[in-house]
Amino acid sequence: MEQQNTIENSVAAAILEKSIDSIDIEGVTYEIAPPSTATLILISEIVATLPVVKKVPTEEIVTSVLHYARYYRPIGDIAAVLILGAKNLIEYRTIVQEKRYLFGLIRRKTETTIKVDKKAELAKIILENVSPTTLFNVVVQRLQDMEIGSFFAITTSLSEANILKPTKEVVKD
């Protein structure tokens, strides 16, 4: 019997950060994290760093792209965050090193924990190996999966509540 994709299942998957799909980049399969508010906030922060490009006439598109392309390296970061999710951007790895003393008679092992920025690694791979069309499709599809409408509803209702509260206290004599 096939399990239906109910709202409860979607919420549970988002809370538990269960992956809902995967994507293959350069022979490595990345599990796509489910939508979360933290991921959406991180994406918003990255998008805020991008320059604003005004509408360009069709005949000047190539010039405009060549002029602004250097500022759009964060697009790789956006795609990486959308794929990995907010919880999976940093990984801690333990490395065991062995040092030998006195011609190898004495051996000492040391464990070192290093912090790996998975977002930076994936962003670099995406920018170097993924075509612009594929990058566009991945970003658009993931943004559609991010349940932006629900997030907008939350922020709008909170903004309305903020507008409705008194902004000036009345002082009684």
C-alpha positions as CSV (number, residue, x, y, z in Angstrom):
1,M,0.0,0.0,0.0
2,E,1.4,3.4,-1.1
3,Q,1.7,6.1,1.6
4,Q,-0.1,9.3,0.7
5,N,1.7,12.6,0.9
6,T,-0.3,14.4,3.5
7,I,0.3,17.7,5.1
8,E,1.3,15.8,8.3
9,N,3.9,13.8,6.3
10,S,5.3,16.9,4.8
11,V,5.6,18.7,8.1
12,A,7.2,15.6,9.7
13,A,9.7,15.4,6.9
14,A,10.6,19.1,7.2
15,I,11.0,18.9,11.0
16,L,13.1,15.8,10.8
17,E,15.0,17.2,7.8
18,K,14.3,14.0,5.7
19,S,15.5,14.3,2.2
20,I,12.8,14.3,-0.4
21,D,14.9,14.0,-3.6
22,S,18.4,13.8,-4.8
23,I,20.5,15.5,-7.5
24,D,23.6,14.2,-9.2
25,I,26.5,16.6,-9.8
26,E,29.8,15.4,-11.2
27,G,29.1,11.8,-10.2
28,V,28.2,12.7,-6.6
29,T,24.6,12.3,-5.4
30,Y,23.4,15.0,-3.1
31,E,20.3,14.4,-1.0
32,I,18.1,17.5,-1.3
33,A,17.0,18.7,2.1
34,P,13.3,19.4,2.6
35,P,12.1,23.0,2.9
36,S,12.7,24.8,6.1
37,T,12.4,28.4,7.3
38,A,16.1,28.6,8.2
39,T,17.0,27.7,4.6
40,L,14.7,30.3,3.2
41,I,16.2,32.9,5.5
42,L,19.7,32.0,4.5
43,I,18.7,32.3,0.8
44,S,17.2,35.7,1.5
45,E,20.4,36.9,3.1
46,I,22.5,35.8,0.0
47,V,20.0,37.3,-2.5
48,A,20.3,40.6,-0.6
49,T,24.0,40.7,-1.5
50,L,23.3,40.5,-5.3
51,P,23.4,43.7,-7.3
52,V,20.2,45.2,-8.7
53,V,20.1,45.0,-12.5
54,K,17.7,47.3,-14.2
55,K,15.8,46.1,-17.2
56,V,18.1,45.9,-20.2
57,P,17.1,46.2,-23.9
58,T,17.4,42.9,-25.8
59,E,20.3,44.1,-27.9
60,E,22.4,44.9,-24.8
61,I,21.9,41.6,-22.9
62,V,25.3,40.2,-23.7
63,T,27.0,43.4,-22.6
64,S,25.0,43.5,-19.4
65,V,25.7,39.8,-18.6
66,L,29.4,40.3,-19.1
67,H,29.4,43.5,-17.0
68,Y,27.5,42.0,-14.0
69,A,28.6,38.3,-14.1
70,R,31.5,38.9,-11.7
71,Y,29.0,39.9,-9.0
72,Y,26.9,36.8,-9.2
73,R,29.3,34.2,-7.7
74,P,26.7,33.9,-4.8
75,I,24.4,32.1,-7.2
76,G,26.5,29.0,-6.5
77,D,25.9,29.6,-2.8
78,I,22.2,29.9,-3.4
79,A,22.0,26.7,-5.3
80,A,24.2,24.9,-2.6
81,V,22.0,26.1,0.2
82,L,18.9,25.1,-1.6
83,I,20.3,21.6,-2.1
84,L,21.9,21.0,1.2
85,G,19.5,22.9,3.5
86,A,20.4,25.0,6.5
87,K,21.4,22.1,8.8
88,N,23.9,20.5,6.4
89,L,26.1,23.4,5.4
90,I,29.0,22.5,7.7
91,E,30.4,19.1,8.5
92,Y,32.9,18.1,11.1
93,R,35.4,15.4,10.1
94,T,37.8,13.5,12.4
95,I,41.3,12.9,10.9
96,V,43.6,10.4,12.5
97,Q,47.3,11.1,12.0
98,E,50.2,8.8,13.0
99,K,53.6,10.2,13.9
100,R,56.6,7.9,14.2
101,Y,59.6,8.5,16.4
102,L,62.9,6.7,16.8
103,F,63.0,5.1,13.4
104,G,59.4,4.0,13.6
105,L,59.7,2.2,17.0
106,I,57.4,4.6,18.8
107,R,54.1,5.5,17.2
108,R,51.6,8.1,18.3
109,K,48.2,8.7,16.9
110,T,46.4,12.0,17.2
111,E,42.9,12.7,16.2
112,T,42.0,16.2,14.9
113,T,38.5,17.4,14.2
114,I,38.3,19.8,11.2
115,K,35.4,21.9,10.1
116,V,34.4,21.5,6.4
117,D,32.4,24.1,4.6
118,K,30.1,21.9,2.5
119,K,28.3,24.9,1.1
120,A,31.6,26.4,-0.4
121,E,32.6,23.0,-1.8
122,L,29.3,22.4,-3.5
123,A,29.0,26.0,-4.7
124,K,32.4,25.7,-6.4
125,I,31.4,22.4,-8.1
126,I,28.1,23.9,-9.2
127,L,29.7,27.0,-10.7
128,E,32.5,25.1,-12.5
129,N,30.4,22.1,-13.8
130,V,26.7,22.9,-14.1
131,S,25.3,24.7,-17.2
132,P,23.4,27.9,-16.7
133,T,20.2,26.3,-17.9
134,T,20.4,23.4,-15.4
135,L,21.4,25.9,-12.6
136,F,18.3,28.0,-13.4
137,N,16.0,24.9,-13.4
138,V,17.4,23.6,-10.1
139,V,17.1,27.0,-8.4
140,V,13.6,27.7,-9.7
141,Q,12.3,24.2,-8.8
142,R,13.8,24.3,-5.3
143,L,12.3,27.7,-4.7
144,Q,8.9,26.4,-5.7
145,D,9.4,23.5,-3.3
146,M,10.3,25.9,-0.4
147,E,6.6,26.7,0.3
148,I,7.3,30.4,-0.1
149,G,3.5,31.2,0.0
150,S,3.2,29.9,3.5
151,F,6.3,31.8,4.7
152,F,4.8,35.0,3.0
153,A,1.5,34.4,4.9
154,I,3.3,34.1,8.2
155,T,5.4,37.2,7.7
156,T,2.4,39.2,6.4
157,S,0.2,38.3,9.3
158,L,3.0,39.2,11.8
159,S,3.6,42.5,10.0
160,E,-0.2,43.3,10.3
161,A,-0.1,42.5,14.0
162,N,2.9,44.8,14.3
163,I,1.0,47.6,12.5
164,L,-2.0,47.2,14.7
165,K,-0.2,47.5,18.1
166,P,-0.1,51.0,19.6
167,T,2.9,53.0,18.5
168,K,2.5,55.8,20.9
169,E,1.7,55.7,24.5
170,V,-0.9,58.1,25.9
171,V,0.3,59.8,29.1
172,K,-2.5,60.5,31.6
173,D,-2.1,63.4,34.0
